[in-house]
Amino acid sequence: MRSLLPLAVAAGSLLAAALAGCSPVQPWVKPYQREHLADPIMSFDPHPASAAYMDHVYAVRQAARGGTGAVGGGCGCN
């Protein structure tokens, strides 16, 4: 009997996980709360054009920086 107990617990856990996966997904954000999520202060870059320009400037000045998709070399040429 003791050898069947871990097997029964594992099967019960697997069954509970499978049944929990069938539950419907309900949105946890109400439609009137979405305006707070779309606030510009929530973005990674509040000024994306300025951040892209500064990223390009840093990539041109320091030839060691890269991996962000900016083109150009360390000489200042594009």
CORJO-V524531 format. One record per backbone hydrogen bond with DSSP energy under -1.0 kcal/mol. CO is the residue of the C=O (numbers start at 1). NH is the residue of the N-H. E is the energy in kcal/mol with one decimal. If there is no record, write none. Layout:
co->(CO,CO)
nh->(NH,NH)
e->(E,E)
This chain:
co->(4,5,6,7,8,9,10,11,12,13,14,15,16,17,20,30,33,34,39,40,47,48,49,50,51,52,53,54,55,56,57,58,62,77)
nh->(8,9,10,11,12,13,14,15,16,17,18,19,20,21,23,33,36,38,42,43,51,52,53,54,55,56,57,58,59,60,61,62,65,73)
e->(-2.4,-2.4,-2.4,-2.4,-2.4,-2.4,-2.4,-2.2,-2.4,-2.4,-2.1,-2.3,-2.0,-1.4,-1.1,-1.7,-1.0,-1.5,-2.1,-1.4,-2.5,-2.2,-2.1,-2.6,-2.1,-1.9,-2.4,-2.5,-2.0,-2.1,-2.5,-2.4,-1.6,-1.3)
